[in-house]
């Protein structure tokens, strides 16, 4: 298997967020960025969701997603708008595939 664990790809842990953001060349975004600040930097997201209770998953945190040529960026937020998690996905990633 050629799989290598990369802490800067997939669901990025808070401690690795700075390096992950640097690698995708978005130095204006920091672990303390808010939803409002991220939208000001990147523009309107291509997808939005969350902030609702799902019957089997429970509460789904608010999130926004951007599709770039090199990756997909999914930002998840606390109810206050503070960044909770960053996911960096393959550009062609789709749920269930």
SEBAMI-104880 format. One record per residue (C-alpha): residue number from 1; residue in one letter; y, z, x. Coordinates in pm, 1 decimal, padded with zeros to 6 digits. Layout:
N
SITE|drendren|keke|py|pz|px
SITE|NUM|a|Y|Z|X $
...
# end
This chain:
97
SITE|drendren|keke|py|pz|px
SITE|1|x|00000.0|00000.0|00000.0 $
SITE|2|x|00344.1|-00088.6|00136.8 $
SITE|3|x|00533.4|00155.3|-00087.1 $
SITE|4|x|00784.1|00369.3|00100.9 $
SITE|5|x|00966.1|00657.3|-00066.5 $
SITE|6|x|01340.9|00589.6|-00051.7 $
SITE|7|x|01561.0|00880.9|-00162.0 $
SITE|8|x|01852.9|00639.7|-00208.3 $
SITE|9|x|01683.4|00419.0|-00467.4 $
SITE|10|x|01548.8|00495.0|-00813.9 $
SITE|11|x|01659.2|00830.9|-00953.0 $
SITE|12|x|01884.0|00960.6|-00678.9 $
SITE|13|x|01893.6|01336.5|-00624.1 $
SITE|14|x|02241.0|01495.4|-00612.9 $
SITE|15|x|02206.1|01572.2|-00240.3 $
SITE|16|x|02143.9|01201.7|-00167.9 $
SITE|17|x|02415.7|01057.9|-00394.0 $
SITE|18|x|02682.5|01013.2|-00123.2 $
SITE|19|x|02450.3|00807.9|00097.6 $
SITE|20|x|02316.2|00605.3|-00196.3 $
SITE|21|x|02669.9|00517.4|-00307.8 $
SITE|22|x|02765.5|00422.3|00048.8 $
SITE|23|x|02463.4|00189.8|00069.2 $
SITE|24|x|02567.3|00003.6|-00246.2 $
SITE|25|x|02922.7|-00026.7|-00110.0 $
SITE|26|x|03110.4|00175.4|-00373.6 $
SITE|27|x|03296.1|00436.6|-00166.1 $
SITE|28|x|03543.7|00499.8|-00451.1 $
SITE|29|x|03264.7|00667.9|-00649.7 $
SITE|30|x|03163.0|01018.5|-00547.1 $
SITE|31|x|02921.1|01279.5|-00685.7 $
SITE|32|x|03222.5|01439.9|-00856.8 $
SITE|33|x|03331.4|01116.5|-01031.1 $
SITE|34|x|03357.4|01125.5|-01409.7 $
SITE|35|x|03260.0|00863.0|-01664.5 $
SITE|36|x|03626.4|00771.2|-01708.8 $
SITE|37|x|03676.2|00724.9|-01334.6 $
SITE|38|x|03360.8|00513.3|-01297.4 $
SITE|39|x|03466.2|00284.5|-01584.4 $
SITE|40|x|03814.0|00251.7|-01427.3 $
SITE|41|x|03651.0|00141.8|-01099.1 $
SITE|42|x|03371.0|-00081.7|-01232.2 $
SITE|43|x|03510.2|-00195.1|-01567.6 $
SITE|44|x|03334.0|-00178.5|-01901.1 $
SITE|45|x|02956.4|-00128.5|-01864.3 $
SITE|46|x|02705.4|-00388.2|-01983.1 $
SITE|47|x|02497.5|-00120.5|-02158.5 $
SITE|48|x|02569.1|00225.4|-02300.5 $
SITE|49|x|02349.0|00484.0|-02467.9 $
SITE|50|x|02239.7|00841.3|-02502.8 $
SITE|51|x|02429.8|01140.1|-02638.1 $
SITE|52|x|02169.1|01171.5|-02910.3 $
SITE|53|x|01850.6|01357.1|-02986.7 $
SITE|54|x|01537.5|01145.7|-02960.4 $
SITE|55|x|01236.5|01250.0|-03175.9 $
SITE|56|x|00993.7|01264.5|-02882.3 $
SITE|57|x|01218.5|01289.2|-02573.5 $
SITE|58|x|01466.3|01547.0|-02698.8 $
SITE|59|x|01831.0|01516.6|-02600.0 $
SITE|60|x|01917.7|01195.4|-02414.5 $
SITE|61|x|02217.7|01243.0|-02187.3 $
SITE|62|x|02503.0|00991.4|-02223.3 $
SITE|63|x|02463.7|00697.8|-01984.6 $
SITE|64|x|02618.2|00366.0|-01886.7 $
SITE|65|x|02461.3|00076.5|-01697.6 $
SITE|66|x|02595.6|-00204.2|-01481.1 $
SITE|67|x|02402.6|-00516.1|-01379.7 $
SITE|68|x|02489.4|-00647.6|-01034.3 $
SITE|69|x|02332.1|-00926.9|-00832.7 $
SITE|70|x|02179.7|-00676.1|-00588.7 $
SITE|71|x|02082.5|-00395.3|-00829.4 $
SITE|72|x|02132.5|-00220.7|-01162.0 $
SITE|73|x|02337.3|00099.6|-01162.6 $
SITE|74|x|02269.5|00356.1|-01433.5 $
SITE|75|x|02503.3|00655.5|-01443.8 $
SITE|76|x|02402.5|00955.7|-01654.7 $
SITE|77|x|02661.7|01214.0|-01756.7 $
SITE|78|x|02689.8|01567.8|-01879.2 $
SITE|79|x|02855.3|01612.1|-02218.8 $
SITE|80|x|03180.4|01689.4|-02033.1 $
SITE|81|x|03175.9|01343.8|-01870.1 $
SITE|82|x|03080.0|01473.6|-01524.1 $
SITE|83|x|02823.9|01267.4|-01334.1 $
SITE|84|x|02475.7|01414.2|-01379.9 $
SITE|85|x|02251.5|01152.4|-01217.3 $
SITE|86|x|02262.8|00807.5|-01062.6 $
SITE|87|x|01974.6|00560.0|-01085.1 $
SITE|88|x|01969.1|00249.7|-00866.1 $
SITE|89|x|01719.1|-00005.3|-00992.7 $
SITE|90|x|01595.3|-00349.1|-00889.7 $
SITE|91|x|01820.1|-00623.9|-01032.8 $
SITE|92|x|01542.3|-00754.6|-01259.2 $
SITE|93|x|01406.4|-00413.1|-01368.8 $
SITE|94|x|01322.7|-00383.1|-01739.8 $
SITE|95|x|01175.8|-00086.4|-01927.0 $
SITE|96|x|00799.1|-00104.9|-01959.0 $
SITE|97|x|00749.7|-00369.4|-01690.6 $
# end
